[in-house]
Amino acid sequence: MVIGFSIALIVFSLLLMMLVLMHKGKGGGLSDMFGGGMQSSVGGSSVAERNLDRITIVVGLLWFACIVVLGVLMKLGT
């Protein structure tokens, strides 16, 4: 069970890094490499940004839950 949560933690960590890098930057930085610094005239960009925020929050909460569960499992010695 510990191995399963450890693998899930690695997957969520990589996914969280990717999602954070995809966010729109406030000027310069890594997000500009992926097109975050470009101004878009498409009207749906704000919806995409809100969805990206929601997905990032959900993945962050799952990442946090994996850490808590792993801590409890290791403390109990399971």
PDB file of N, CA, C, O and CB in Angstrom:
ATOM      1  N   MET A   1       0.818  -1.183   0.000  1.00  0.00           N
ATOM      2  CA  MET A   1       0.000   0.000   0.000  1.00  0.00           C
ATOM      3  C   MET A   1       0.872   1.261   0.000  1.00  0.00           C
ATOM      4  O   MET A   1       0.535   2.261  -0.633  1.00  0.00           O
ATOM      5  CB  MET A   1      -0.936  -0.010   1.202  1.00  0.00           C
ATOM      6  N   VAL A   2       1.996   1.196   0.720  1.00  0.00           N
ATOM      7  CA  VAL A   2       2.903   2.346   0.761  1.00  0.00           C
ATOM      8  C   VAL A   2       3.494   2.594  -0.621  1.00  0.00           C
ATOM      9  O   VAL A   2       3.662   3.742  -1.032  1.00  0.00           O
ATOM     10  CB  VAL A   2       4.032   2.120   1.797  1.00  0.00           C
ATOM     11  N   ILE A   3       3.807   1.520  -1.335  1.00  0.00           N
ATOM     12  CA  ILE A   3       4.380   1.671  -2.674  1.00  0.00           C
ATOM     13  C   ILE A   3       3.366   2.326  -3.622  1.00  0.00           C
ATOM     14  O   ILE A   3       3.735   3.161  -4.448  1.00  0.00           O
ATOM     15  CB  ILE A   3       4.827   0.295  -3.229  1.00  0.00           C
ATOM     16  N   GLY A   4       2.112   1.949  -3.501  1.00  0.00           N
ATOM     17  CA  GLY A   4       1.075   2.543  -4.345  1.00  0.00           C
ATOM     18  C   GLY A   4       0.930   4.038  -4.103  1.00  0.00           C
ATOM     19  O   GLY A   4       0.834   4.817  -5.051  1.00  0.00           O
ATOM     20  N   PHE A   5       0.912   4.443  -2.827  1.00  0.00           N
ATOM     21  CA  PHE A   5       0.807   5.869  -2.519  1.00  0.00           C
ATOM     22  C   PHE A   5       2.083   6.618  -2.898  1.00  0.00           C
ATOM     23  O   PHE A   5       2.023   7.794  -3.257  1.00  0.00           O
ATOM     24  CB  PHE A   5       0.506   6.068  -1.032  1.00  0.00           C
ATOM     25  N   SER A   6       3.236   5.952  -2.824  1.00  0.00           N
ATOM     26  CA  SER A   6       4.483   6.593  -3.243  1.00  0.00           C
ATOM     27  C   SER A   6       4.487   6.855  -4.744  1.00  0.00           C
ATOM     28  O   SER A   6       4.930   7.913  -5.191  1.00  0.00           O
ATOM     29  CB  SER A   6       5.686   5.727  -2.859  1.00  0.00           C
ATOM     30  N   ILE A   7       4.000   5.902  -5.518  1.00  0.00           N
ATOM     31  CA  ILE A   7       3.906   6.088  -6.966  1.00  0.00           C
ATOM     32  C   ILE A   7       2.908   7.192  -7.291  1.00  0.00           C
ATOM     33  O   ILE A   7       3.157   8.024  -8.163  1.00  0.00           O
ATOM     34  CB  ILE A   7       3.497   4.772  -7.659  1.00  0.00           C
ATOM     35  N   ALA A   8       1.768   7.197  -6.582  1.00  0.00           N
ATOM     36  CA  ALA A   8       0.770   8.249  -6.795  1.00  0.00           C
ATOM     37  C   ALA A   8       1.347   9.619  -6.451  1.00  0.00           C
ATOM     38  O   ALA A   8       1.055  10.602  -7.132  1.00  0.00           O
ATOM     39  CB  ALA A   8      -0.491   7.977  -5.952  1.00  0.00           C
ATOM     40  N   LEU A   9       2.165   9.692  -5.400  1.00  0.00           N
ATOM     41  CA  LEU A   9       2.779  10.960  -5.012  1.00  0.00           C
ATOM     42  C   LEU A   9       3.737  11.456  -6.089  1.00  0.00           C
ATOM     43  O   LEU A   9       3.783  12.653  -6.372  1.00  0.00           O
ATOM     44  CB  LEU A   9       3.518  10.810  -3.679  1.00  0.00           C
ATOM     45  N   ILE A  10       4.495  10.555  -6.685  1.00  0.00           N
ATOM     46  CA  ILE A  10       5.412  10.939  -7.765  1.00  0.00           C
ATOM     47  C   ILE A  10       4.623  11.452  -8.978  1.00  0.00           C
ATOM     48  O   ILE A  10       4.981  12.466  -9.577  1.00  0.00           O
ATOM     49  CB  ILE A  10       6.308   9.736  -8.173  1.00  0.00           C
ATOM     50  N   VAL A  11       3.557  10.746  -9.327  1.00  0.00           N
ATOM     51  CA  VAL A  11       2.741  11.151 -10.477  1.00  0.00           C
ATOM     52  C   VAL A  11       2.090  12.507 -10.220  1.00  0.00           C
ATOM     53  O   VAL A  11       2.104  13.376 -11.092  1.00  0.00           O
ATOM     54  CB  VAL A  11       1.660  10.090 -10.778  1.00  0.00           C
ATOM     55  N   PHE A  12       1.516  12.694  -9.022  1.00  0.00           N
ATOM     56  CA  PHE A  12       0.879  13.976  -8.704  1.00  0.00           C
ATOM     57  C   PHE A  12       1.908  15.102  -8.644  1.00  0.00           C
ATOM     58  O   PHE A  12       1.599  16.235  -9.011  1.00  0.00           O
ATOM     59  CB  PHE A  12       0.125  13.884  -7.371  1.00  0.00           C
ATOM     60  N   SER A  13       3.124  14.808  -8.188  1.00  0.00           N
ATOM     61  CA  SER A  13       4.169  15.835  -8.138  1.00  0.00           C
ATOM     62  C   SER A  13       4.544  16.298  -9.537  1.00  0.00           C
ATOM     63  O   SER A  13       4.658  17.499  -9.783  1.00  0.00           O
ATOM     64  CB  SER A  13       5.411  15.305  -7.411  1.00  0.00           C
ATOM     65  N   LEU A  14       4.733  15.368 -10.445  1.00  0.00           N
ATOM     66  CA  LEU A  14       5.069  15.735 -11.822  1.00  0.00           C
ATOM     67  C   LEU A  14       3.921  16.485 -12.498  1.00  0.00           C
ATOM     68  O   LEU A  14       4.148  17.456 -13.220  1.00  0.00           O
ATOM     69  CB  LEU A  14       5.422  14.485 -12.631  1.00  0.00           C
ATOM     70  N   LEU A  15       2.698  16.033 -12.263  1.00  0.00           N
ATOM     71  CA  LEU A  15       1.536  16.698 -12.841  1.00  0.00           C
ATOM     72  C   LEU A  15       1.377  18.113 -12.284  1.00  0.00           C
ATOM     73  O   LEU A  15       1.031  19.038 -13.018  1.00  0.00           O
ATOM     74  CB  LEU A  15       0.270  15.879 -12.574  1.00  0.00           C
ATOM     75  N   LEU A  16       1.631  18.276 -10.982  1.00  0.00           N
ATOM     76  CA  LEU A  16       1.511  19.585 -10.361  1.00  0.00           C
ATOM     77  C   LEU A  16       2.573  20.548 -10.898  1.00  0.00           C
ATOM     78  O   LEU A  16       2.288  21.724 -11.124  1.00  0.00           O
ATOM     79  CB  LEU A  16       1.627  19.462  -8.842  1.00  0.00           C
ATOM     80  N   MET A  17       3.788  20.051 -11.101  1.00  0.00           N
ATOM     81  CA  MET A  17       4.834  20.903 -11.687  1.00  0.00           C
ATOM     82  C   MET A  17       4.432  21.364 -13.079  1.00  0.00           C
ATOM     83  O   MET A  17       4.600  22.535 -13.421  1.00  0.00           O
ATOM     84  CB  MET A  17       6.177  20.151 -11.748  1.00  0.00           C
ATOM     85  N   MET A  18       3.899  20.445 -13.885  1.00  0.00           N
ATOM     86  CA  MET A  18       3.488  20.790 -15.242  1.00  0.00           C
ATOM     87  C   MET A  18       2.359  21.821 -15.230  1.00  0.00           C
ATOM     88  O   MET A  18       2.370  22.767 -16.018  1.00  0.00           O
ATOM     89  CB  MET A  18       3.047  19.532 -15.999  1.00  0.00           C
ATOM     90  N   LEU A  19       1.393  21.637 -14.340  1.00  0.00           N
ATOM     91  CA  LEU A  19       0.264  22.558 -14.276  1.00  0.00           C
ATOM     92  C   LEU A  19       0.686  23.944 -13.812  1.00  0.00           C
ATOM     93  O   LEU A  19       0.185  24.945 -14.323  1.00  0.00           O
ATOM     94  CB  LEU A  19      -0.803  22.011 -13.353  1.00  0.00           C
ATOM     95  N   VAL A  20       1.596  24.015 -12.853  1.00  0.00           N
ATOM     96  CA  VAL A  20       2.058  25.318 -12.369  1.00  0.00           C
ATOM     97  C   VAL A  20       2.824  26.045 -13.467  1.00  0.00           C
ATOM     98  O   VAL A  20       2.688  27.260 -13.614  1.00  0.00           O
ATOM     99  CB  VAL A  20       2.945  25.153 -11.116  1.00  0.00           C
ATOM    100  N   LEU A  21       3.618  25.326 -14.231  1.00  0.00           N
ATOM    101  CA  LEU A  21       4.364  25.961 -15.321  1.00  0.00           C
ATOM    102  C   LEU A  21       3.448  26.434 -16.451  1.00  0.00           C
ATOM    103  O   LEU A  21       3.825  27.328 -17.209  1.00  0.00           O
ATOM    104  CB  LEU A  21       5.400  24.993 -15.874  1.00  0.00           C
ATOM    105  N   MET A  22       2.273  25.861 -16.576  1.00  0.00           N
ATOM    106  CA  MET A  22       1.351  26.258 -17.630  1.00  0.00           C
ATOM    107  C   MET A  22       0.591  27.536 -17.291  1.00  0.00           C
ATOM    108  O   MET A  22      -0.011  28.146 -18.175  1.00  0.00           O
ATOM    109  CB  MET A  22       0.376  25.143 -17.900  1.00  0.00           C
ATOM    110  N   HIS A  23       0.608  27.954 -16.015  1.00  0.00           N
ATOM    111  CA  HIS A  23      -0.122  29.158 -15.630  1.00  0.00           C
ATOM    112  C   HIS A  23       0.466  30.394 -16.281  1.00  0.00           C
ATOM    113  O   HIS A  23       1.656  30.454 -16.590  1.00  0.00           O
ATOM    114  CB  HIS A  23      -0.121  29.319 -14.119  1.00  0.00           C
ATOM    115  N   LYS A  24      -0.387  31.366 -16.479  1.00  0.00           N
ATOM    116  CA  LYS A  24       0.017  32.616 -17.099  1.00  0.00           C
ATOM    117  C   LYS A  24       0.885  33.404 -16.123  1.00  0.00           C
ATOM    118  O   LYS A  24       0.511  33.620 -14.971  1.00  0.00           O
ATOM    119  CB  LYS A  24      -1.218  33.444 -17.532  1.00  0.00           C
ATOM    120  N   GLY A  25       2.038  33.823 -16.603  1.00  0.00           N
ATOM    121  CA  GLY A  25       2.946  34.586 -15.761  1.00  0.00           C
ATOM    122  C   GLY A  25       2.579  36.055 -15.731  1.00  0.00           C
ATOM    123  O   GLY A  25       1.882  36.553 -16.615  1.00  0.00           O
ATOM    124  N   LYS A  26       3.057  36.747 -14.701  1.00  0.00           N
ATOM    125  CA  LYS A  26       2.794  38.179 -14.607  1.00  0.00           C
ATOM    126  C   LYS A  26       3.893  38.979 -15.283  1.00  0.00           C
ATOM    127  O   LYS A  26       3.887  40.209 -15.225  1.00  0.00           O
ATOM    128  CB  LYS A  26       2.659  38.604 -13.149  1.00  0.00           C
ATOM    129  N   GLY A  27       4.824  38.307 -15.917  1.00  0.00           N
ATOM    130  CA  GLY A  27       5.894  38.981 -16.639  1.00  0.00           C
ATOM    131  C   GLY A  27       7.183  38.201 -16.516  1.00  0.00           C
ATOM    132  O   GLY A  27       7.753  38.108 -15.429  1.00  0.00           O
ATOM    133  N   GLY A  28       7.651  37.640 -17.617  1.00  0.00           N
ATOM    134  CA  GLY A  28       8.899  36.888 -17.613  1.00  0.00           C
ATOM    135  C   GLY A  28       8.747  35.567 -16.886  1.00  0.00           C
ATOM    136  O   GLY A  28       7.690  35.270 -16.328  1.00  0.00           O
ATOM    137  N   GLY A  29       9.794  34.790 -16.896  1.00  0.00           N
ATOM    138  CA  GLY A  29       9.788  33.521 -16.175  1.00  0.00           C
ATOM    139  C   GLY A  29       9.559  32.337 -17.081  1.00  0.00           C
ATOM    140  O   GLY A  29       9.500  32.460 -18.305  1.00  0.00           O
ATOM    141  N   LEU A  30       9.431  31.188 -16.451  1.00  0.00           N
ATOM    142  CA  LEU A  30       9.296  29.939 -17.198  1.00  0.00           C
ATOM    143  C   LEU A  30       7.976  29.842 -17.949  1.00  0.00           C
ATOM    144  O   LEU A  30       7.905  29.182 -18.986  1.00  0.00           O
ATOM    145  CB  LEU A  30       9.429  28.765 -16.262  1.00  0.00           C
ATOM    146  N   SER A  31       6.926  30.490 -17.443  1.00  0.00           N
ATOM    147  CA  SER A  31       5.630  30.353 -18.109  1.00  0.00           C
ATOM    148  C   SER A  31       5.636  30.999 -19.497  1.00  0.00           C
ATOM    149  O   SER A  31       4.829  30.624 -20.347  1.00  0.00           O
ATOM    150  CB  SER A  31       4.530  30.977 -17.251  1.00  0.00           C
ATOM    151  N   ASP A  32       6.531  31.961 -19.743  1.00  0.00           N
ATOM    152  CA  ASP A  32       6.618  32.570 -21.072  1.00  0.00           C
ATOM    153  C   ASP A  32       7.158  31.606 -22.112  1.00  0.00           C
ATOM    154  O   ASP A  32       6.865  31.751 -23.298  1.00  0.00           O
ATOM    155  CB  ASP A  32       7.490  33.804 -21.024  1.00  0.00           C
ATOM    156  N   MET A  33       7.946  30.620 -21.687  1.00  0.00           N
ATOM    157  CA  MET A  33       8.480  29.644 -22.638  1.00  0.00           C
ATOM    158  C   MET A  33       7.360  28.820 -23.266  1.00  0.00           C
ATOM    159  O   MET A  33       7.486  28.370 -24.404  1.00  0.00           O
ATOM    160  CB  MET A  33       9.489  28.718 -21.945  1.00  0.00           C
ATOM    161  N   PHE A  34       6.275  28.622 -22.538  1.00  0.00           N
ATOM    162  CA  PHE A  34       5.175  27.803 -23.021  1.00  0.00           C
ATOM    163  C   PHE A  34       4.041  28.649 -23.587  1.00  0.00           C
ATOM    164  O   PHE A  34       2.931  28.148 -23.768  1.00  0.00           O
ATOM    165  CB  PHE A  34       4.656  26.925 -21.907  1.00  0.00           C
ATOM    166  N   GLY A  35       4.301  29.909 -23.864  1.00  0.00           N
ATOM    167  CA  GLY A  35       3.295  30.774 -24.459  1.00  0.00           C
ATOM    168  C   GLY A  35       2.450  31.522 -23.457  1.00  0.00           C
ATOM    169  O   GLY A  35       1.436  32.108 -23.837  1.00  0.00           O
ATOM    170  N   GLY A  36       2.825  31.525 -22.192  1.00  0.00           N
ATOM    171  CA  GLY A  36       2.040  32.217 -21.181  1.00  0.00           C
ATOM    172  C   GLY A  36       2.131  33.722 -21.296  1.00  0.00           C
ATOM    173  O   GLY A  36       1.250  34.423 -20.798  1.00  0.00           O
ATOM    174  N   GLY A  37       3.167  34.245 -21.937  1.00  0.00           N
ATOM    175  CA  GLY A  37       3.333  35.684 -22.031  1.00  0.00           C
ATOM    176  C   GLY A  37       2.648  36.305 -23.229  1.00  0.00           C
ATOM    177  O   GLY A  37       2.618  37.529 -23.355  1.00  0.00           O
ATOM    178  N   MET A  38       2.099  35.493 -24.107  1.00  0.00           N
ATOM    179  CA  MET A  38       1.456  36.014 -25.310  1.00  0.00           C
ATOM    180  C   MET A  38       0.046  36.488 -24.980  1.00  0.00           C
ATOM    181  O   MET A  38      -0.699  35.823 -24.260  1.00  0.00           O
ATOM    182  CB  MET A  38       1.421  34.940 -26.422  1.00  0.00           C
ATOM    183  N   GLN A  39      -0.301  37.643 -25.518  1.00  0.00           N
ATOM    184  CA  GLN A  39      -1.657  38.145 -25.338  1.00  0.00           C
ATOM    185  C   GLN A  39      -2.539  37.509 -26.400  1.00  0.00           C
ATOM    186  O   GLN A  39      -2.208  37.512 -27.586  1.00  0.00           O
ATOM    187  CB  GLN A  39      -1.706  39.706 -25.424  1.00  0.00           C
ATOM    188  N   SER A  40      -3.642  36.973 -25.967  1.00  0.00           N
ATOM    189  CA  SER A  40      -4.552  36.319 -26.899  1.00  0.00           C
ATOM    190  C   SER A  40      -5.863  37.090 -26.965  1.00  0.00           C
ATOM    191  O   SER A  40      -6.375  37.549 -25.944  1.00  0.00           O
ATOM    192  CB  SER A  40      -4.805  34.854 -26.484  1.00  0.00           C
ATOM    193  N   SER A  41      -6.399  37.228 -28.164  1.00  0.00           N
ATOM    194  CA  SER A  41      -7.675  37.929 -28.319  1.00  0.00           C
ATOM    195  C   SER A  41      -8.846  36.962 -28.310  1.00  0.00           C
ATOM    196  O   SER A  41      -9.984  37.375 -28.531  1.00  0.00           O
ATOM    197  CB  SER A  41      -7.683  38.738 -29.608  1.00  0.00           C
ATOM    198  N   VAL A  42      -8.593  35.699 -28.063  1.00  0.00           N
ATOM    199  CA  VAL A  42      -9.659  34.706 -28.035  1.00  0.00           C
ATOM    200  C   VAL A  42     -10.475  34.908 -26.765  1.00  0.00           C
ATOM    201  O   VAL A  42      -9.909  35.058 -25.683  1.00  0.00           O
ATOM    202  CB  VAL A  42      -9.086  33.259 -28.108  1.00  0.00           C
ATOM    203  N   GLY A  43     -11.789  34.914 -26.886  1.00  0.00           N
ATOM    204  CA  GLY A  43     -12.646  35.193 -25.741  1.00  0.00           C
ATOM    205  C   GLY A  43     -12.670  34.093 -24.700  1.00  0.00           C
ATOM    206  O   GLY A  43     -13.000  34.362 -23.545  1.00  0.00           O
ATOM    207  N   GLY A  44     -12.330  32.851 -25.065  1.00  0.00           N
ATOM    208  CA  GLY A  44     -12.411  31.745 -24.124  1.00  0.00           C
ATOM    209  C   GLY A  44     -11.193  31.556 -23.259  1.00  0.00           C
ATOM    210  O   GLY A  44     -11.121  30.580 -22.512  1.00  0.00           O
ATOM    211  N   SER A  45     -10.228  32.458 -23.333  1.00  0.00           N
ATOM    212  CA  SER A  45      -9.003  32.259 -22.568  1.00  0.00           C
ATOM    213  C   SER A  45      -9.246  32.347 -21.075  1.00  0.00           C
ATOM    214  O   SER A  45      -8.577  31.653 -20.309  1.00  0.00           O
ATOM    215  CB  SER A  45      -7.964  33.272 -22.976  1.00  0.00           C
ATOM    216  N   SER A  46     -10.171  33.168 -20.639  1.00  0.00           N
ATOM    217  CA  SER A  46     -10.425  33.278 -19.208  1.00  0.00           C
ATOM    218  C   SER A  46     -11.067  32.003 -18.668  1.00  0.00           C
ATOM    219  O   SER A  46     -10.812  31.618 -17.527  1.00  0.00           O
ATOM    220  CB  SER A  46     -11.319  34.486 -18.916  1.00  0.00           C
ATOM    221  N   VAL A  47     -11.888  31.353 -19.469  1.00  0.00           N
ATOM    222  CA  VAL A  47     -12.489  30.086 -19.057  1.00  0.00           C
ATOM    223  C   VAL A  47     -11.409  29.018 -18.945  1.00  0.00           C
ATOM    224  O   VAL A  47     -11.419  28.217 -18.010  1.00  0.00           O
ATOM    225  CB  VAL A  47     -13.588  29.645 -20.055  1.00  0.00           C
ATOM    226  N   ALA A  48     -10.478  29.004 -19.894  1.00  0.00           N
ATOM    227  CA  ALA A  48      -9.386  28.036 -19.844  1.00  0.00           C
ATOM    228  C   ALA A  48      -8.505  28.276 -18.626  1.00  0.00           C
ATOM    229  O   ALA A  48      -8.048  27.322 -17.997  1.00  0.00           O
ATOM    230  CB  ALA A  48      -8.548  28.105 -21.122  1.00  0.00           C
ATOM    231  N   GLU A  49      -8.263  29.531 -18.289  1.00  0.00           N
ATOM    232  CA  GLU A  49      -7.451  29.845 -17.119  1.00  0.00           C
ATOM    233  C   GLU A  49      -8.150  29.425 -15.834  1.00  0.00           C
ATOM    234  O   GLU A  49      -7.512  28.907 -14.919  1.00  0.00           O
ATOM    235  CB  GLU A  49      -7.134  31.335 -17.079  1.00  0.00           C
ATOM    236  N   ARG A  50      -9.454  29.647 -15.763  1.00  0.00           N
ATOM    237  CA  ARG A  50     -10.202  29.220 -14.569  1.00  0.00           C
ATOM    238  C   ARG A  50     -10.200  27.708 -14.438  1.00  0.00           C
ATOM    239  O   ARG A  50     -10.047  27.184 -13.335  1.00  0.00           O
ATOM    240  CB  ARG A  50     -11.649  29.737 -14.621  1.00  0.00           C
ATOM    241  N   ASN A  51     -10.366  26.996 -15.550  1.00  0.00           N
ATOM    242  CA  ASN A  51     -10.320  25.537 -15.500  1.00  0.00           C
ATOM    243  C   ASN A  51      -8.934  25.047 -15.088  1.00  0.00           C
ATOM    244  O   ASN A  51      -8.816  24.089 -14.323  1.00  0.00           O
ATOM    245  CB  ASN A  51     -10.707  24.945 -16.859  1.00  0.00           C
ATOM    246  N   LEU A  52      -7.887  25.700 -15.591  1.00  0.00           N
ATOM    247  CA  LEU A  52      -6.532  25.335 -15.208  1.00  0.00           C
ATOM    248  C   LEU A  52      -6.320  25.573 -13.712  1.00  0.00           C
ATOM    249  O   LEU A  52      -5.661  24.776 -13.045  1.00  0.00           O
ATOM    250  CB  LEU A  52      -5.505  26.132 -16.032  1.00  0.00           C
ATOM    251  N   ASP A  53      -6.872  26.660 -13.187  1.00  0.00           N
ATOM    252  CA  ASP A  53      -6.784  26.920 -11.745  1.00  0.00           C
ATOM    253  C   ASP A  53      -7.479  25.824 -10.947  1.00  0.00           C
ATOM    254  O   ASP A  53      -6.949  25.340  -9.947  1.00  0.00           O
ATOM    255  CB  ASP A  53      -7.401  28.286 -11.406  1.00  0.00           C
ATOM    256  N   ARG A  54      -8.662  25.440 -11.393  1.00  0.00           N
ATOM    257  CA  ARG A  54      -9.420  24.403 -10.677  1.00  0.00           C
ATOM    258  C   ARG A  54      -8.694  23.066 -10.708  1.00  0.00           C
ATOM    259  O   ARG A  54      -8.619  22.373  -9.693  1.00  0.00           O
ATOM    260  CB  ARG A  54     -10.820  24.248 -11.284  1.00  0.00           C
ATOM    261  N   ILE A  55      -8.160  22.703 -11.864  1.00  0.00           N
ATOM    262  CA  ILE A  55      -7.431  21.434 -11.981  1.00  0.00           C
ATOM    263  C   ILE A  55      -6.194  21.459 -11.100  1.00  0.00           C
ATOM    264  O   ILE A  55      -5.869  20.459 -10.460  1.00  0.00           O
ATOM    265  CB  ILE A  55      -7.036  21.159 -13.448  1.00  0.00           C
ATOM    266  N   THR A  56      -5.497  22.598 -11.058  1.00  0.00           N
ATOM    267  CA  THR A  56      -4.302  22.708 -10.230  1.00  0.00           C
ATOM    268  C   THR A  56      -4.652  22.568  -8.753  1.00  0.00           C
ATOM    269  O   THR A  56      -3.918  21.921  -8.006  1.00  0.00           O
ATOM    270  CB  THR A  56      -3.596  24.044 -10.483  1.00  0.00           C
ATOM    271  N   ILE A  57      -5.752  23.159  -8.326  1.00  0.00           N
ATOM    272  CA  ILE A  57      -6.163  23.050  -6.924  1.00  0.00           C
ATOM    273  C   ILE A  57      -6.514  21.609  -6.569  1.00  0.00           C
ATOM    274  O   ILE A  57      -6.134  21.123  -5.503  1.00  0.00           O
ATOM    275  CB  ILE A  57      -7.363  23.968  -6.643  1.00  0.00           C
ATOM    276  N   VAL A  58      -7.234  20.924  -7.453  1.00  0.00           N
ATOM    277  CA  VAL A  58      -7.615  19.527  -7.188  1.00  0.00           C
ATOM    278  C   VAL A  58      -6.375  18.641  -7.107  1.00  0.00           C
ATOM    279  O   VAL A  58      -6.263  17.809  -6.207  1.00  0.00           O
ATOM    280  CB  VAL A  58      -8.573  19.003  -8.287  1.00  0.00           C
ATOM    281  N   VAL A  59      -5.445  18.815  -8.045  1.00  0.00           N
ATOM    282  CA  VAL A  59      -4.221  18.000  -8.026  1.00  0.00           C
ATOM    283  C   VAL A  59      -3.390  18.326  -6.784  1.00  0.00           C
ATOM    284  O   VAL A  59      -2.783  17.434  -6.192  1.00  0.00           O
ATOM    285  CB  VAL A  59      -3.382  18.238  -9.314  1.00  0.00           C
ATOM    286  N   GLY A  60      -3.361  19.601  -6.390  1.00  0.00           N
ATOM    287  CA  GLY A  60      -2.640  19.977  -5.175  1.00  0.00           C
ATOM    288  C   GLY A  60      -3.243  19.344  -3.935  1.00  0.00           C
ATOM    289  O   GLY A  60      -2.512  18.906  -3.047  1.00  0.00           O
ATOM    290  N   LEU A  61      -4.566  19.290  -3.859  1.00  0.00           N
ATOM    291  CA  LEU A  61      -5.216  18.645  -2.716  1.00  0.00           C
ATOM    292  C   LEU A  61      -4.962  17.139  -2.699  1.00  0.00           C
ATOM    293  O   LEU A  61      -4.755  16.555  -1.635  1.00  0.00           O
ATOM    294  CB  LEU A  61      -6.719  18.918  -2.741  1.00  0.00           C
ATOM    295  N   LEU A  62      -4.976  16.513  -3.869  1.00  0.00           N
ATOM    296  CA  LEU A  62      -4.662  15.079  -3.939  1.00  0.00           C
ATOM    297  C   LEU A  62      -3.218  14.816  -3.546  1.00  0.00           C
ATOM    298  O   LEU A  62      -2.927  13.820  -2.885  1.00  0.00           O
ATOM    299  CB  LEU A  62      -4.925  14.537  -5.350  1.00  0.00           C
ATOM    300  N   TRP A  63      -2.306  15.705  -3.949  1.00  0.00           N
ATOM    301  CA  TRP A  63      -0.889  15.600  -3.579  1.00  0.00           C
ATOM    302  C   TRP A  63      -0.739  15.692  -2.061  1.00  0.00           C
ATOM    303  O   TRP A  63      -0.010  14.910  -1.451  1.00  0.00           O
ATOM    304  CB  TRP A  63      -0.052  16.712  -4.276  1.00  0.00           C
ATOM    305  N   PHE A  64      -1.436  16.654  -1.459  1.00  0.00           N
ATOM    306  CA  PHE A  64      -1.393  16.823  -0.008  1.00  0.00           C
ATOM    307  C   PHE A  64      -1.967  15.601   0.708  1.00  0.00           C
ATOM    308  O   PHE A  64      -1.417  15.154   1.714  1.00  0.00           O
ATOM    309  CB  PHE A  64      -2.163  18.083   0.402  1.00  0.00           C
ATOM    310  N   ALA A  65      -3.074  15.062   0.189  1.00  0.00           N
ATOM    311  CA  ALA A  65      -3.689  13.883   0.795  1.00  0.00           C
ATOM    312  C   ALA A  65      -2.757  12.678   0.729  1.00  0.00           C
ATOM    313  O   ALA A  65      -2.695  11.892   1.674  1.00  0.00           O
ATOM    314  CB  ALA A  65      -5.014  13.558   0.102  1.00  0.00           C
ATOM    315  N   CYS A  66      -2.036  12.528  -0.373  1.00  0.00           N
ATOM    316  CA  CYS A  66      -1.073  11.425  -0.494  1.00  0.00           C
ATOM    317  C   CYS A  66       0.028  11.550   0.555  1.00  0.00           C
ATOM    318  O   CYS A  66       0.445  10.553   1.145  1.00  0.00           O
ATOM    319  CB  CYS A  66      -0.455  11.397  -1.909  1.00  0.00           C
ATOM    320  N   ILE A  67       0.498  12.778   0.787  1.00  0.00           N
ATOM    321  CA  ILE A  67       1.544  12.980   1.784  1.00  0.00           C
ATOM    322  C   ILE A  67       1.033  12.628   3.181  1.00  0.00           C
ATOM    323  O   ILE A  67       1.740  11.986   3.957  1.00  0.00           O
ATOM    324  CB  ILE A  67       2.045  14.432   1.750  1.00  0.00           C
ATOM    325  N   VAL A  68      -0.193  13.047   3.502  1.00  0.00           N
ATOM    326  CA  VAL A  68      -0.759  12.747   4.819  1.00  0.00           C
ATOM    327  C   VAL A  68      -0.950  11.242   4.995  1.00  0.00           C
ATOM    328  O   VAL A  68      -0.604  10.690   6.040  1.00  0.00           O
ATOM    329  CB  VAL A  68      -2.102  13.478   5.008  1.00  0.00           C
ATOM    330  N   VAL A  69      -1.493  10.583   3.986  1.00  0.00           N
ATOM    331  CA  VAL A  69      -1.717   9.138   4.075  1.00  0.00           C
ATOM    332  C   VAL A  69      -0.379   8.398   4.196  1.00  0.00           C
ATOM    333  O   VAL A  69      -0.264   7.460   4.985  1.00  0.00           O
ATOM    334  CB  VAL A  69      -2.505   8.632   2.837  1.00  0.00           C
ATOM    335  N   LEU A  70       0.619   8.805   3.431  1.00  0.00           N
ATOM    336  CA  LEU A  70       1.928   8.161   3.544  1.00  0.00           C
ATOM    337  C   LEU A  70       2.524   8.365   4.928  1.00  0.00           C
ATOM    338  O   LEU A  70       3.123   7.444   5.482  1.00  0.00           O
ATOM    339  CB  LEU A  70       2.882   8.702   2.481  1.00  0.00           C
ATOM    340  N   GLY A  71       2.369   9.558   5.494  1.00  0.00           N
ATOM    341  CA  GLY A  71       2.873   9.811   6.844  1.00  0.00           C
ATOM    342  C   GLY A  71       2.197   8.928   7.876  1.00  0.00           C
ATOM    343  O   GLY A  71       2.858   8.385   8.761  1.00  0.00           O
ATOM    344  N   VAL A  72       0.880   8.782   7.768  1.00  0.00           N
ATOM    345  CA  VAL A  72       0.144   7.928   8.709  1.00  0.00           C
ATOM    346  C   VAL A  72       0.543   6.473   8.543  1.00  0.00           C
ATOM    347  O   VAL A  72       0.740   5.770   9.534  1.00  0.00           O
ATOM    348  CB  VAL A  72      -1.370   8.082   8.510  1.00  0.00           C
ATOM    349  N   LEU A  73       0.666   6.011   7.307  1.00  0.00           N
ATOM    350  CA  LEU A  73       1.050   4.614   7.072  1.00  0.00           C
ATOM    351  C   LEU A  73       2.452   4.317   7.591  1.00  0.00           C
ATOM    352  O   LEU A  73       2.694   3.251   8.158  1.00  0.00           O
ATOM    353  CB  LEU A  73       0.974   4.291   5.583  1.00  0.00           C
ATOM    354  N   MET A  74       3.360   5.243   7.402  1.00  0.00           N
ATOM    355  CA  MET A  74       4.728   5.014   7.875  1.00  0.00           C
ATOM    356  C   MET A  74       4.815   5.091   9.395  1.00  0.00           C
ATOM    357  O   MET A  74       5.627   4.395  10.005  1.00  0.00           O
ATOM    358  CB  MET A  74       5.682   6.030   7.250  1.00  0.00           C
ATOM    359  N   LYS A  75       3.986   5.929  10.009  1.00  0.00           N
ATOM    360  CA  LYS A  75       3.988   6.008  11.460  1.00  0.00           C
ATOM    361  C   LYS A  75       3.412   4.740  12.080  1.00  0.00           C
ATOM    362  O   LYS A  75       3.882   4.284  13.122  1.00  0.00           O
ATOM    363  CB  LYS A  75       3.200   7.227  11.924  1.00  0.00           C
ATOM    364  N   LEU A  76       2.398   4.176  11.440  1.00  0.00           N
ATOM    365  CA  LEU A  76       1.785   2.943  11.944  1.00  0.00           C
ATOM    366  C   LEU A  76       2.640   1.723  11.613  1.00  0.00           C
ATOM    367  O   LEU A  76       2.435   0.654  12.187  1.00  0.00           O
ATOM    368  CB  LEU A  76       0.378   2.769  11.359  1.00  0.00           C
ATOM    369  N   GLY A  77       3.584   1.868  10.708  1.00  0.00           N
ATOM    370  CA  GLY A  77       4.459   0.764  10.348  1.00  0.00           C
ATOM    371  C   GLY A  77       3.829  -0.250   9.433  1.00  0.00           C
ATOM    372  O   GLY A  77       4.214  -1.420   9.441  1.00  0.00           O
ATOM    373  N   THR A  78       2.866   0.177   8.642  1.00  0.00           N
ATOM    374  CA  THR A  78       2.189  -0.747   7.732  1.00  0.00           C
ATOM    375  C   THR A  78       2.924  -0.824   6.430  1.00  0.00           C
ATOM    376  O   THR A  78       2.509  -1.553   5.529  1.00  0.00           O
ATOM    377  CB  THR A  78       0.747  -0.327   7.493  1.00  0.00           C
TER     378      THR A  78
END
